[in-house]
Amino acid sequence: MSEPLHTVTTLPTERQAGCPFDPPAELTDARRHGPISRYTHPGGVPGWMITGHELVRSVLADPRFSSRKELMNVVDFALPPAPPGEFLLMDDPEHSRYRKPLVGKFTARRMRLLTERIEEITAECLDAMEAAGPSADLVTAFAKPIPTIVICELLGVPYQDRDSFQEQIDRFMNGETSDEDLIAAYTATQEYLAELVVAKRANPTDDVLSELTGSDLTDEELKGISLVLLAAGFDTTANMLSLGTFALLQHPEQLAALRAQPTLIDQAVEELLRYLSVAKSFHRTALEDVEVGGRTIEAGTTVVLSYNTANRDPERYDDPHVLDIQRKPSGHLAFGHGIHLCLGAQLARVELRVALLALLDRFPTLRLAVPADEVALRPETADIYGVKSLPVTWDV
């Protein structure tokens, strides 16, 4: 006889006090009861939640589970298909049609070639931060500008438009914007990208979007692709930079080890990605009855894949709730897995390596300017977890 099935009644809306880096306690508790739990989506729709590393990874690689938006059975009304180009919410062959032209533009080799430019952008941000110091909000002075400038340059967003563009993206991804303002921000971003695609088609420049105008992709499809790349390239890395710095400052022994041995940066970045898992969860819908972890996921049922508990799974990692930059956290799911593995993973790694090392080198006495429990955190309703602001200071 199988063990009693644990049930998660709702997704948590906040984390445990004093534990800003740990998954919500309800999810950790669910994982302790087993890698799969019953779950109720909003509106009373029955579903499943998978919290174990092995099962999350297996579902991500299983073509019997779909990413299509219109199949997501998570609310008590039908969702529309994803707009053209927004390939994260599609299956093959549509997904591959959009992704394939991009793969060669985000290879590890091409991203390494960007290292010098990322170093320049980082130095400029640190110069401005130092000149305005000895205190700063690390989010606005450092964590947001670096990935924003990098992704905007890659896609060819004009310099003068970057601040307003960053603001619009932040408004529809921060988890706190009202429905009315969220729709307004999303619409404004869509309209801007539509104009940008037309401009690039008329006058191509040296950027990814201009290169894509030479393909068979329509303007509407290019707009959707641009939205995916810009939103993902900005928000996830920005939150990893700020939350990663916060985590290091709160683990002084790990910070000291990295300062003493900067060659550990690659391992440190991978461990921070595992430990923090800022992209907390994704959904998949069963296309047929599928057995997962000894349970049958019924056709048409949507499962929540909990990345942050999977990356803290004690069956995969020893002492999973400990931040240890000496660890080699192979197989973490911070970038997903399978055909939807994050296209910008290599870019994010380069940005994190360059920016974190430069920050720690420039400010050897960097520390929080407020008590840790006063650092404002993003709500769990945000797609990407992180901090709203990170006040820091240093000695001059």
Secondary structure, DSSP 4 states (H G I P E B T S, - for coil): -PPPPPEE-S--SSPPTT-TTSPPHHHHHHHHH-SEEEEEEGGGEEEEEE--HHHHHHHHT-TTEE--GGG---SSSPPPPPPTT-GGG--TTHHHHHHHHHHTTS-HHHHHHTHHHHHHHHHHHHHHHHHH-SEEEHIIIIITHHHHHHHHHHHT--GGGHHHHHHHHHHTTSS-S-HHHHHHHHHHHHHHHHHHHHHHHHS--SSHHHHHTTSS--HHHHHHHHHHHHHHHHHHHHHHHHHHHHHHHT-HHHHHHHHH-GGGHHHHHHHHHHHH-SB-EEEEEESS-EEETTEEE-TT-EEEEEHHHHTT-TTTSSSTTS--TT---TT--TT--GGG--TTHHHHHHHHHHHHHHHHHH-TT-EESS-GGGSPBPPTTSSB--BS--EEE---
